[in-house]
Amino acid sequence: MHELGIAQETLDIALAEAQRQGAARVLSMRLRIGDLSGVVPEALEFALETIMEGTPADGARIVIDHIAPQCTCATCGLQYEIHMSSDTALEGHASACPGTRGSASLQVGDTTLMSPITVSCSYACPRCGAVNTDLLCGKEMDLMSLEVA
């Protein structure tokens, strides 16, 4: 779970900034997470809540803004959003999206620990069908703002 490392780095940045501003507490933090970042927002939020305990950020509100991927077609210039679909609750989590169709399940012996999933997304331009596109956004993982006191 790489979200734990990301959570620790995010907390370190937040605490350093609070200290730099002479604040005793971090009250809230706002994050931007792109659907193609490979970060599972719920896992990151859980990791942050866990490691914030006993720190000046204990109980801080975590706000996560999800950023849908957007592309520009190099052929016709159309700017468009990449639409992803899934047959499970993983919809919108691009860490499962290989850019084509695929499926995955976790097997331990004869037991399936996660339901099989099928996730698909297409980077092809909806206007001309070209696949030579430039990704404008969707991979970000940013700490956007802090509220300190």
N, CA and C atoms as a LAMMPS dump frame, in Angstrom:
ITEM: TIMESTEP
0
ITEM: NUMBER OF ATOMS
447
ITEM: BOX BOUNDS ff ff ff
-5.0000000000000000e+02 5.0000000000000000e+02
-5.0000000000000000e+02 5.0000000000000000e+02
-5.0000000000000000e+02 5.0000000000000000e+02
ITEM: ATOMS id mol type element x y z
1 1 1 N 0.852 -1.171 0
2 1 2 C 0 0 0
3 1 3 C 0.898 1.234 0
4 2 1 N 1.181 1.778 -1.174
5 2 2 C 2.037 2.956 -1.27
6 2 3 C 1.343 4.203 -0.736
7 3 1 N 0.039 4.13 -0.499
8 3 2 C -0.682 5.271 0.055
9 3 3 C -0.154 5.649 1.438
10 4 1 N 0.359 4.685 2.19
11 4 2 C 0.898 4.987 3.516
12 4 3 C 2.111 5.911 3.398
13 5 1 N 2.998 5.632 2.462
14 5 2 C 4.157 6.5 2.246
15 5 3 C 3.749 7.885 1.777
16 6 1 N 2.761 7.938 0.893
17 6 2 C 2.254 9.227 0.408
18 6 3 C 1.611 9.991 1.564
19 7 1 N 0.865 9.279 2.407
20 7 2 C 0.225 9.915 3.559
21 7 3 C 1.274 10.486 4.509
22 8 1 N 2.338 9.741 4.749
23 8 2 C 3.386 10.214 5.659
24 8 3 C 4.064 11.46 5.119
25 9 1 N 4.361 11.467 3.828
26 9 2 C 4.986 12.642 3.204
27 9 3 C 4.035 13.842 3.25
28 10 1 N 2.752 13.603 2.997
29 10 2 C 1.758 14.677 3.045
30 10 3 C 1.662 15.256 4.449
31 11 1 N 1.621 14.38 5.448
32 11 2 C 1.561 14.837 6.84
33 11 3 C 2.819 15.616 7.207
34 12 1 N 3.977 15.129 6.794
35 12 2 C 5.237 15.835 7.087
36 12 3 C 5.22 17.251 6.506
37 13 1 N 4.737 17.382 5.273
38 13 2 C 4.648 18.702 4.626
39 13 3 C 3.682 19.597 5.386
40 14 1 N 2.525 19.047 5.758
41 14 2 C 1.51 19.83 6.473
42 14 3 C 2.027 20.297 7.832
43 15 1 N 2.676 19.411 8.56
44 15 2 C 3.19 19.782 9.881
45 15 3 C 4.32 20.797 9.778
46 16 1 N 5.185 20.638 8.789
47 16 2 C 6.28 21.6 8.598
48 16 3 C 5.731 22.981 8.26
49 17 1 N 4.698 23.029 7.411
50 17 2 C 4.099 24.311 7.044
51 17 3 C 3.396 24.942 8.235
52 18 1 N 2.702 24.145 9.027
53 18 2 C 2.054 24.673 10.235
54 18 3 C 3.1 25.258 11.18
55 19 1 N 4.187 24.556 11.364
56 19 2 C 5.259 25.047 12.236
57 19 3 C 5.867 26.333 11.671
58 20 1 N 6.088 26.364 10.358
59 20 2 C 6.651 27.545 9.72
60 20 3 C 5.759 28.771 9.944
61 21 1 N 4.446 28.549 9.984
62 21 2 C 3.5 29.65 10.184
63 21 3 C 3.241 29.934 11.664
64 22 1 N 3.886 29.189 12.565
65 22 2 C 3.696 29.392 13.992
66 22 3 C 2.377 28.856 14.509
67 23 1 N 1.773 27.937 13.777
68 23 2 C 0.477 27.367 14.168
69 23 3 C 0.69 26.13 15.045
70 24 1 N -0.255 25.909 15.936
71 24 2 C -0.176 24.758 16.823
72 24 3 C -0.904 23.536 16.268
73 25 1 N -1.862 23.777 15.357
74 25 2 C -2.673 22.674 14.854
75 25 3 C -2.935 22.788 13.363
76 26 1 N -3.112 21.635 12.744
77 26 2 C -3.613 21.566 11.376
78 26 3 C -5.096 21.212 11.494
79 27 1 N -5.961 22.081 10.991
80 27 2 C -7.403 21.864 11.107
81 27 3 C -7.979 21.123 9.908
82 28 1 N -7.442 21.41 8.723
83 28 2 C -7.914 20.709 7.533
84 28 3 C -6.843 20.754 6.452
85 29 1 N -6.95 19.81 5.526
86 29 2 C -6.088 19.8 4.35
87 29 3 C -6.91 19.39 3.144
88 30 1 N -6.623 20.041 2.021
89 30 2 C -7.325 19.755 0.767
90 30 3 C -6.324 19.158 -0.201
91 31 1 N -6.692 17.991 -0.754
92 31 2 C -5.846 17.276 -1.707
93 31 3 C -6.538 17.196 -3.048
94 32 1 N -5.743 17.165 -4.114
95 32 2 C -6.234 16.921 -5.475
96 32 3 C -5.632 15.613 -5.931
97 33 1 N -6.491 14.667 -6.309
98 33 2 C -6.003 13.36 -6.735
99 33 3 C -6.599 13.036 -8.1
100 34 1 N -5.727 12.869 -9.08
101 34 2 C -6.162 12.514 -10.42
102 34 3 C -6.535 11.046 -10.512
103 35 1 N -7.535 10.761 -11.325
104 35 2 C -7.991 9.379 -11.481
105 35 3 C -6.931 8.472 -12.095
106 36 1 N -5.92 9.042 -12.746
107 36 2 C -4.837 8.244 -13.323
108 36 3 C -3.57 8.287 -12.479
109 37 1 N -3.673 8.785 -11.241
110 37 2 C -2.5 8.932 -10.381
111 37 3 C -2.006 7.605 -9.823
112 38 1 N -2.865 6.606 -9.798
113 38 2 C -2.499 5.343 -9.177
114 38 3 C -2.731 5.354 -7.674
115 39 1 N -3.243 6.452 -7.145
116 39 2 C -3.535 6.582 -5.719
117 39 3 C -5.009 6.273 -5.494
118 40 1 N -5.293 5.42 -4.537
119 40 2 C -6.673 5.117 -4.168
120 40 3 C -7.075 6.108 -3.07
121 41 1 N -7.949 7.062 -3.393
122 41 2 C -8.275 8.124 -2.435
123 41 3 C -8.73 7.613 -1.062
124 42 1 N -9.547 6.59 -1.034
125 42 2 C -10.042 6.07 0.243
126 42 3 C -8.9 5.49 1.072
127 43 1 N -7.961 4.818 0.43
128 43 2 C -6.813 4.254 1.149
129 43 3 C -5.919 5.364 1.68
130 44 1 N -5.735 6.417 0.886
131 44 2 C -4.921 7.552 1.334
132 44 3 C -5.584 8.239 2.518
133 45 1 N -6.885 8.452 2.43
134 45 2 C -7.603 9.097 3.535
135 45 3 C -7.498 8.265 4.811
136 46 1 N -7.666 6.944 4.693
137 46 2 C -7.542 6.062 5.852
138 46 3 C -6.133 6.145 6.44
139 47 1 N -5.12 6.099 5.581
140 47 2 C -3.732 6.162 6.059
141 47 3 C -3.468 7.499 6.757
142 48 1 N -3.95 8.588 6.17
143 48 2 C -3.762 9.901 6.802
144 48 3 C -4.429 9.956 8.17
145 49 1 N -5.674 9.522 8.247
146 49 2 C -6.386 9.547 9.529
147 49 3 C -5.642 8.743 10.587
148 50 1 N -5.066 7.629 10.176
149 50 2 C -4.354 6.758 11.113
150 50 3 C -3.068 7.41 11.611
151 51 1 N -2.254 7.947 10.698
152 51 2 C -0.966 8.493 11.125
153 51 3 C -1.064 9.887 11.731
154 52 1 N -2.207 10.569 11.563
155 52 2 C -2.382 11.888 12.168
156 52 3 C -2.668 11.793 13.663
157 53 1 N -3.094 10.619 14.127
158 53 2 C -3.416 10.461 15.542
159 53 3 C -2.209 10.801 16.406
160 54 1 N -2.438 11.629 17.423
161 54 2 C -1.378 12.009 18.348
162 54 3 C -0.452 13.1 17.828
163 55 1 N -0.757 13.663 16.67
164 55 2 C 0.053 14.753 16.103
165 55 3 C -0.77 16.034 16.138
166 56 1 N -0.161 17.178 15.83
167 56 2 C -0.938 18.418 15.747
168 56 3 C -2.017 18.403 14.661
169 57 1 N -2.018 17.38 13.826
170 57 2 C -3.053 17.25 12.795
171 57 3 C -4.151 16.27 13.207
172 58 1 N -4.097 15.767 14.42
173 58 2 C -5.096 14.803 14.895
174 58 3 C -6.494 15.397 14.747
175 59 1 N -7.363 14.688 14.047
176 59 2 C -8.738 15.132 13.847
177 59 3 C -8.926 16.121 12.709
178 60 1 N -7.863 16.431 11.979
179 60 2 C -7.987 17.387 10.871
180 60 3 C -8.936 16.84 9.811
181 61 1 N -9.689 17.744 9.217
182 61 2 C -10.613 17.372 8.149
183 61 3 C -9.808 17.173 6.867
184 62 1 N -10.096 16.101 6.154
185 62 2 C -9.425 15.796 4.89
186 62 3 C -10.442 15.945 3.768
187 63 1 N -10.143 16.819 2.822
188 63 2 C -11.008 17.044 1.669
189 63 3 C -10.24 16.59 0.436
190 64 1 N -10.848 15.703 -0.346
191 64 2 C -10.191 15.19 -1.551
192 64 3 C -11.012 15.575 -2.77
193 65 1 N -10.372 16.31 -3.665
194 65 2 C -10.981 16.661 -4.944
195 65 3 C -10.48 15.668 -5.985
196 66 1 N -11.399 14.998 -6.663
197 66 2 C -11.039 14.029 -7.698
198 66 3 C -10.899 14.761 -9.034
199 67 1 N -9.824 14.48 -9.748
200 67 2 C -9.567 15.125 -11.033
201 67 3 C -9.712 14.093 -12.143
202 68 1 N -10.707 14.304 -12.982
203 68 2 C -10.926 13.412 -14.118
204 68 3 C -9.859 13.683 -15.179
205 69 1 N -9.365 12.647 -15.826
206 69 2 C -8.363 12.849 -16.872
207 69 3 C -8.947 13.595 -18.071
208 70 1 N -8.16 14.507 -18.611
209 70 2 C -8.543 15.237 -19.812
210 70 3 C -7.394 15.186 -20.809
211 71 1 N -7.749 15.077 -22.064
212 71 2 C -6.771 14.999 -23.148
213 71 3 C -7.059 16.055 -24.198
214 72 1 N -6.038 16.332 -25.004
215 72 2 C -6.199 17.102 -26.225
216 72 3 C -5.759 16.214 -27.371
217 73 1 N -6.587 16.128 -28.389
218 73 2 C -6.265 15.328 -29.564
219 73 3 C -5.213 16.058 -30.393
220 74 1 N -4.095 15.373 -30.681
221 74 2 C -3.035 15.981 -31.484
222 74 3 C -3.427 16.093 -32.954
223 75 1 N -4.45 15.361 -33.359
224 75 2 C -4.884 15.39 -34.758
225 75 3 C -5.883 16.509 -35.03
226 76 1 N -6.97 16.569 -34.249
227 76 2 C -8.023 17.556 -34.531
228 76 3 C -8.101 18.679 -33.5
229 77 1 N -7.369 18.561 -32.382
230 77 2 C -7.338 19.624 -31.385
231 77 3 C -8.448 19.597 -30.356
232 78 1 N -9.348 18.626 -30.42
233 78 2 C -10.448 18.549 -29.461
234 78 3 C -9.906 18.281 -28.053
235 79 1 N -10.417 19.025 -27.085
236 79 2 C -10.106 18.757 -25.687
237 79 3 C -11.281 17.978 -25.112
238 80 1 N -11.009 16.85 -24.451
239 80 2 C -12.09 16.004 -23.962
240 80 3 C -11.672 15.258 -22.701
241 81 1 N -12.675 14.795 -21.983
242 81 2 C -12.47 14.03 -20.76
243 81 3 C -12.442 12.551 -21.087
244 82 1 N -11.534 11.831 -20.445
245 82 2 C -11.47 10.375 -20.611
246 82 3 C -12.545 9.774 -19.724
247 83 1 N -13.36 8.937 -20.3
248 83 2 C -14.405 8.275 -19.532
249 83 3 C -13.972 6.861 -19.208
250 84 1 N -14.086 6.518 -17.949
251 84 2 C -13.714 5.189 -17.488
252 84 3 C -14.97 4.499 -16.996
253 85 1 N -15.029 3.206 -17.174
254 85 2 C -16.17 2.455 -16.665
255 85 3 C -15.668 1.192 -16.006
256 86 1 N -16.471 0.686 -15.091
257 86 2 C -16.088 -0.495 -14.33
258 86 3 C -17.345 -1.223 -13.887
259 87 1 N -17.219 -2.532 -13.705
260 87 2 C -18.376 -3.283 -13.226
261 87 3 C -18.358 -3.43 -11.707
262 88 1 N -17.462 -2.685 -11.033
263 88 2 C -17.398 -2.747 -9.575
264 88 3 C -17.347 -1.338 -9.019
265 89 1 N -17.191 -1.24 -7.716
266 89 2 C -17.099 0.057 -7.059
267 89 3 C -15.78 0.756 -7.352
268 90 1 N -14.907 0.156 -8.128
269 90 2 C -13.632 0.783 -8.453
270 90 3 C -13.762 1.841 -9.542
271 91 1 N -14.974 2.133 -9.984
272 91 2 C -15.151 3.109 -11.056
273 91 3 C -14.445 4.409 -10.703
274 92 1 N -13.666 4.909 -11.64
275 92 2 C -12.951 6.153 -11.43
276 92 3 C -11.557 5.974 -10.862
277 93 1 N -11.172 4.774 -10.474
278 93 2 C -9.833 4.553 -9.943
279 93 3 C -8.961 3.975 -11.042
280 94 1 N -8.151 4.826 -11.621
281 94 2 C -7.41 4.457 -12.818
282 94 3 C -6.243 3.537 -12.543
283 95 1 N -5.906 3.285 -11.269
284 95 2 C -4.817 2.354 -11.017
285 95 3 C -5.173 0.989 -11.587
286 96 1 N -6.459 0.745 -11.794
287 96 2 C -6.893 -0.51 -12.398
288 96 3 C -7.01 -0.409 -13.91
289 97 1 N -6.814 0.786 -14.451
290 97 2 C -7.023 1.006 -15.877
291 97 3 C -5.716 0.952 -16.638
292 98 1 N -5.507 -0.043 -17.457
293 98 2 C -4.265 -0.134 -18.209
294 98 3 C -4.287 0.658 -19.504
295 99 1 N -5.353 1.411 -19.761
296 99 2 C -5.462 2.149 -21.008
297 99 3 C -6.178 1.334 -22.069
298 100 1 N -6.431 0.087 -21.765
299 100 2 C -7.2 -0.797 -22.644
300 100 3 C -8.123 -1.602 -21.748
301 101 1 N -8.71 -2.629 -22.283
302 101 2 C -9.584 -3.464 -21.452
303 101 3 C -8.758 -4.492 -20.694
304 102 1 N -9.223 -4.832 -19.486
305 102 2 C -8.499 -5.82 -18.702
306 102 3 C -9.343 -6.305 -17.548
307 103 1 N -8.873 -7.317 -16.877
308 103 2 C -9.568 -7.795 -15.7
309 103 3 C -8.544 -8.288 -14.707
310 104 1 N -8.961 -8.331 -13.442
311 104 2 C -8.043 -8.781 -12.403
312 104 3 C -8.829 -9.358 -11.248
313 105 1 N -8.235 -10.28 -10.556
314 105 2 C -8.792 -10.772 -9.301
315 105 3 C -7.636 -11.27 -8.461
316 106 1 N -7.816 -11.278 -7.157
317 106 2 C -6.778 -11.733 -6.244
318 106 3 C -7.172 -13.1 -5.725
319 107 1 N -6.362 -14.093 -6.007
320 107 2 C -6.632 -15.469 -5.59
321 107 3 C -5.606 -15.893 -4.551
322 108 1 N -6.062 -16.492 -3.472
323 108 2 C -5.191 -17.137 -2.494
324 108 3 C -5.738 -18.544 -2.329
325 109 1 N -5.003 -19.503 -2.837
326 109 2 C -5.502 -20.872 -2.849
327 109 3 C -6.766 -20.95 -3.666
328 110 1 N -7.82 -21.48 -3.064
329 110 2 C -9.092 -21.595 -3.749
330 110 3 C -10.034 -20.437 -3.432
331 111 1 N -9.526 -19.423 -2.736
332 111 2 C -10.37 -18.323 -2.287
333 111 3 C -10.111 -17.069 -3.105
334 112 1 N -11.181 -16.453 -3.574
335 112 2 C -11.069 -15.166 -4.254
336 112 3 C -11.246 -14.083 -3.204
337 113 1 N -10.21 -13.257 -3.011
338 113 2 C -10.269 -12.205 -2.013
339 113 3 C -10.902 -10.927 -2.554
340 114 1 N -10.909 -10.782 -3.856
341 114 2 C -11.517 -9.611 -4.472
342 114 3 C -12.296 -10.101 -5.681
343 115 1 N -13.477 -9.572 -5.852
344 115 2 C -14.272 -9.975 -7.001
345 115 3 C -13.529 -9.648 -8.288
346 116 1 N -13.679 -10.478 -9.293
347 116 2 C -13.076 -10.128 -10.586
348 116 3 C -13.621 -8.785 -11.065
349 117 1 N -12.749 -7.987 -11.64
350 117 2 C -13.169 -6.689 -12.13
351 117 3 C -12.86 -6.577 -13.613
352 118 1 N -13.626 -5.787 -14.271
353 118 2 C -13.33 -5.429 -15.646
354 118 3 C -13.414 -3.92 -15.722
355 119 1 N -12.313 -3.307 -16.074
356 119 2 C -12.256 -1.864 -16.159
357 119 3 C -11.854 -1.507 -17.573
358 120 1 N -12.509 -0.539 -18.137
359 120 2 C -12.103 -0.106 -19.471
360 120 3 C -12.075 1.402 -19.535
361 121 1 N -11.188 1.911 -20.33
362 121 2 C -11.156 3.327 -20.603
363 121 3 C -10.553 3.502 -21.985
364 122 1 N -10.871 4.596 -22.588
365 122 2 C -10.375 4.84 -23.93
366 122 3 C -9.795 6.231 -24.006
367 123 1 N -8.587 6.317 -24.531
368 123 2 C -7.96 7.607 -24.745
369 123 3 C -8.261 8.131 -26.152
370 124 1 N -8.917 7.343 -26.983
371 124 2 C -9.184 7.731 -28.369
372 124 3 C -10.075 8.972 -28.418
373 125 1 N -9.772 9.828 -29.348
374 125 2 C -10.545 11.055 -29.528
375 125 3 C -11.974 10.704 -29.941
376 126 1 N -12.961 11.25 -29.243
377 126 2 C -14.345 10.952 -29.609
378 126 3 C -14.776 11.598 -30.926
379 127 1 N -14.048 12.593 -31.4
380 127 2 C -14.401 13.252 -32.651
381 127 3 C -13.807 12.528 -33.857
382 128 1 N -12.495 12.275 -33.843
383 128 2 C -11.84 11.727 -35.033
384 128 3 C -11.299 10.311 -34.84
385 129 1 N -11.312 9.811 -33.586
386 129 2 C -10.863 8.445 -33.317
387 129 3 C -9.363 8.287 -33.171
388 130 1 N -8.597 9.36 -33.315
389 130 2 C -7.141 9.281 -33.18
390 130 3 C -6.753 8.923 -31.745
391 131 1 N -5.647 8.24 -31.603
392 131 2 C -5.162 7.886 -30.266
393 131 3 C -3.894 8.649 -29.902
394 132 1 N -3.426 9.509 -30.775
395 132 2 C -2.263 10.344 -30.459
396 132 3 C -2.751 11.589 -29.727
397 133 1 N -2.849 11.454 -28.406
398 133 2 C -3.404 12.507 -27.567
399 133 3 C -2.378 12.963 -26.555
400 134 1 N -2.573 14.154 -26.045
401 134 2 C -1.749 14.694 -24.97
402 134 3 C -2.603 14.737 -23.715
403 135 1 N -2.125 14.113 -22.655
404 135 2 C -2.84 14.123 -21.378
405 135 3 C -2.618 15.473 -20.709
406 136 1 N -3.708 16.182 -20.419
407 136 2 C -3.632 17.499 -19.788
408 136 3 C -3.639 17.41 -18.272
409 137 1 N -4.447 16.52 -17.743
410 137 2 C -4.537 16.359 -16.295
411 137 3 C -5.114 14.986 -15.991
412 138 1 N -4.983 14.593 -14.748
413 138 2 C -5.52 13.312 -14.317
414 138 3 C -4.514 12.459 -13.574
415 139 1 N -3.236 12.87 -13.585
416 139 2 C -2.2 12.112 -12.879
417 139 3 C -1.745 12.804 -11.595
418 140 1 N -2.329 13.954 -11.285
419 140 2 C -1.843 14.724 -10.159
420 140 3 C -2.179 14.111 -8.807
421 141 1 N -1.357 14.43 -7.828
422 141 2 C -1.577 14.111 -6.421
423 141 3 C -0.937 15.276 -5.685
424 142 1 N -1.76 16.274 -5.349
425 142 2 C -1.251 17.522 -4.793
426 142 3 C -1.907 17.852 -3.463
427 143 1 N -1.116 18.395 -2.55
428 143 2 C -1.641 19.022 -1.34
429 143 3 C -1.91 20.47 -1.729
430 144 1 N -3.183 20.824 -1.852
431 144 2 C -3.564 22.144 -2.372
432 144 3 C -3.611 23.228 -1.317
433 145 1 N -4.129 22.891 -0.137
434 145 2 C -4.244 23.937 0.895
435 145 3 C -4.329 23.3 2.269
436 146 1 N -4.001 24.132 3.239
437 146 2 C -4.067 23.747 4.654
438 146 3 C -4.816 24.828 5.418
439 147 1 N -5.532 24.426 6.433
440 147 2 C -6.1 25.366 7.385
441 147 3 C -5.411 25.073 8.714
442 148 1 N -4.758 26.068 9.254
443 148 2 C -3.998 25.892 10.505
444 148 3 C -4.459 26.892 11.54
445 149 1 N -4.181 26.592 12.782
446 149 2 C -4.529 27.525 13.876
447 149 3 C -3.485 27.462 14.961
